[in-house]
Amino acid sequence: MFSVIIPTYNNINYLKICIDSLKKNSKFDHEIIVHINEGVDGTLEYIKKNNLTYTYDEKNSGVCVAFNKAVKKS
């Protein structure tokens, strides 16, 4: 099994497309971990509703911090 880490910053529409595509097209056993920077667009609620693993920062911490926090969950 491997982890797919997705950092996001208030971009819920593209995040939904990405997650749907991974679930539909991946033939490998994987987990999806999303790091939410801010998430004032409903991202946090979407992630919780869909029982996805996530990390969260109230402010944009940048992509490097996002990857590092999410990797700790894998």
LUMTORKOL-833263 format. One line per 2 residues: their letters; for each residue y, x, z of N, C-alpha, C, O, CB. Coordinates in steps of 0.1 Angstrom, whole numbers, m for minus. Atoms other than C-alpha are relative to their C-alpha. Glycine has a CB too. Layout:
% LUMTORKOL-833263
a = Y:X:Z:Y:X:Z:Y:X:Z:Y:X:Z:Y:X:Z; ... .
This chain:
% LUMTORKOL-833263
mf = m12:8:0:0:0:0:12:9:0:12:20:6:0:m10:12; m13:m7:0:36:11:m6:11:m9:3:9:m22:2:2:7:m14 .
sv = m11:8:m4:70:m1:3:11:1:m11:13:12:m17:7:5:13; m11:1:9:98:m12:m21:12:m3:8:13:m13:15:m2:m11:m11 .
ii = m13:1:m8:132:m6:m5:11:m4:m9:14:2:m19:3:13:7; m11:5:8:161:m26:m18:13:m1:8:14:m9:17:m3:m14:m6 .
pt = m13:1:m7:196:m19:m5:9:m11:m8:9:m11:m20:8:13:1; m8:10:6:220:m48:m12:14:m1:7:15:1:19:m7:m13:m1 .
yn = m13:1:m6:257:m54:m7:6:m13:m7:12:m12:m17:9:12:m3; m6:13:5:268:m91:m12:m3:m3:m14:6:m5:m22:15:0:2 .
ni = 4:2:14:248:m95:m44:m13:m9:0:m23:m5:m6:m2:13:m7; 12:9:m2:224:m124:m36:m7:m4:m13:m19:m5:m13:3:m12:8 .
ny = 6:5:13:219:m136:m72:m9:11:m6:m21:8:m10:10:m4:m10; 8:m11:5:206:m102:m84:m12:3:9:m23:7:5:8:12:m3 .
lk = 11:m3:m10:186:m97:m52:m11:m10:m2:m23:m6:m2:5:m1:14; 10:10:2:168:m130:m58:m8:3:m13:m21:2:m13:6:m14:m1 .
ic = 6:m3:12:160:m120:m94:m10:12:2:m21:12:m3:10:4:m11; 8:m12:m3:147:m86:m82:m13:m3:8:m24:1:4:8:11:7 .
id = 11:3:m8:125:m100:m55:m10:m9:m7:m22:m7:m6:5:m7:13; 9:9:8:111:m128:m77:m8:8:m10:m20:6:m12:8:m11:m7 .
sl = 6:m8:10:103:m102:m104:m11:9:6:m22:10:1:10:8:m7; 10:m8:m7:85:m79:m79:m12:m8:3:m24:m4:1:6:6:12 .
kk = 11:9:m4:64:m108:m66:m8:m5:m12:m21:m6:m11:5:m12:8; 6:5:11:56:m121:m100:m8:11:m9:m19:8:m14:10:m7:m9 .
ns = 5:m10:9:49:m88:m119:m8:11:6:m15:18:m1:11:5:m8; 7:m11:m6:35:m63:m94:m14:m3:2:m18:m13:7:7:4:13 .
kf = 14:1:m2:m2:m58:m95:m5:8:12:m17:9:14:m7:4:m13; 4:m8:m11:m2:m35:m65:4:m6:13:13:m14:14:7:14:m2 .
dh = m3:5:m14:m3:m42:m28:13:7:5:13:20:6:m12:3:9; m12:m6:m4:32:m36:m16:7:m9:11:4:m21:12:10:2:m12 .
ei = m9:8:m9:58:m47:10:14:2:m6:17:12:m11:m1:4:15; m14:m1:5:95:m54:2:8:0:13:7:m8:22:4:m13:m8 .
iv = m10:m1:m11:121:m42:27:14:1:m6:17:9:m14:m3:14:8; m14:2:5:157:m52:21:9:6:11:8:2:23:3:m14:m4 .
hi = m11:m4:m9:187:m34:37:12:m8:m4:17:m7:m16:2:15:0; m12:8:3:216:m58:39:13:6:5:14:8:17:m2:m15:6 .
ne = m13:m5:m4:251:m43:39:9:m12:0:12:m18:m11:5:11:m9; m8:12:m2:274:m71:52:m7:m13:m2:m10:m20:8:12:1:m10 .
gv = 8:12:2:256:m100:36:8:m13:3:2:m23:8:m12:0:8; m8:12:m3:285:m125:38:m2:m11:m11:4:m21:m11:15:3:1 .
dg = 3:9:11:271:m142:6:m12:m9:2:m17:m15:m7:m1:7:m13; 12:8:m3:241:m158:23:m13:8:m1:m24:3:1:m1:m11:m9 .
tl = 11:m9:2:218:m128:18:m9:0:13:m21:m2:12:4:14:m3; 8:m1:m13:207:m126:55:m8:m13:2:m19:m12:6:10:2:12 .
ey = 7:13:m2:198:m163:56:m11:m1:m10:m22:m6:m7:10:m12:m2; 10:0:11:179:m160:23:m12:9:4:m24:5:3:5:5:m13 .
ik = 11:m9:m5:159:m130:37:m8:m6:11:m20:m6:11:6:13:4; 7:6:m11:151:m148:69:m8:m12:m4:m20:m13:0:10:m4:11 .
kn = 7:12:4:141:m180:52:m13:4:m8:m23:m4:m7:9:m8:m10; 11:m4:8:117:m161:29:m9:10:8:m18:17:2:4:6:m12 .
nl = 8:m9:m8:102:m140:58:m2:14:m5:m13:19:m5:m14:m6:2; 1:m13:5:110:m107:43:5:10:11:12:6:20:9:2:m13 .
ty = m4:m10:m10:113:m75:63:14:5:m4:17:7:m16:m11:12:0; m14:m4:3:149:m63:65:6:8:11:2:8:23:9:m12:m3 .
ty = m10:m6:m9:175:m41:82:13:m5:m3:15:m10:m14:m1:16:0; m13:7:2:211:m51:86:11:8:6:10:13:17:0:m14:5 .
de = m13:m5:m5:246:m37:90:11:m10:m3:11:m15:m14:3:14:m6; m11:10:1:276:m59:96:10:5:m10:17:m3:m17:7:m3:13 .
kn = m9:m6:9:297:m35:75:m8:8:m10:m19:12:m7:11:8:7; 7:m8:10:288:m16:43:m1:15:5:8:22:7:8:0:m13 .
sg = 3:m14:m5:271:16:56:m3:10:m11:m4:22:m8:m11:m1:10; 3:m9:12:265:30:21:m15:1:m3:m24:m3:6:5:14:3 .
vc = 14:0:4:233:35:2:m9:10:7:m21:7:10:m1:3:m15; 8:m10:m7:221:66:20:m5:m5:14:m17:m4:18:7:13:2 .
va = 3:6:m13:222:49:54:m10:m11:m2:m19:m13:6:13:m5:8; 9:12:3:206:18:39:m14:4:m2:m23:m1:4:6:m7:m12 .
fn = 14:m5:2:176:37:26:m6:6:12:m18:3:15:0:11:m11; 5:m6:m12:172:57:58:m4:m11:10:m15:m9:17:10:9:6 .
ka = 4:10:m10:172:26:80:m12:m8:m5:m21:m11:3:12:m10:2; 12:7:5:148:7:57:m13:8:0:m23:2:3:3:m5:m14 .
vk = 12:m8:0:124:36:55:m6:0:14:m19:1:15:4:15:m4; 5:0:m13:120:35:92:m9:m12:3:m17:m12:11:11:0:11 .
ks = 7:12:m1:106:0:88:m14:0:m7:m23:m7:m5:8:m12:m5; 12:m1:8:79:11:63:m11:6:7:m22:8:1:3:7:m13 .
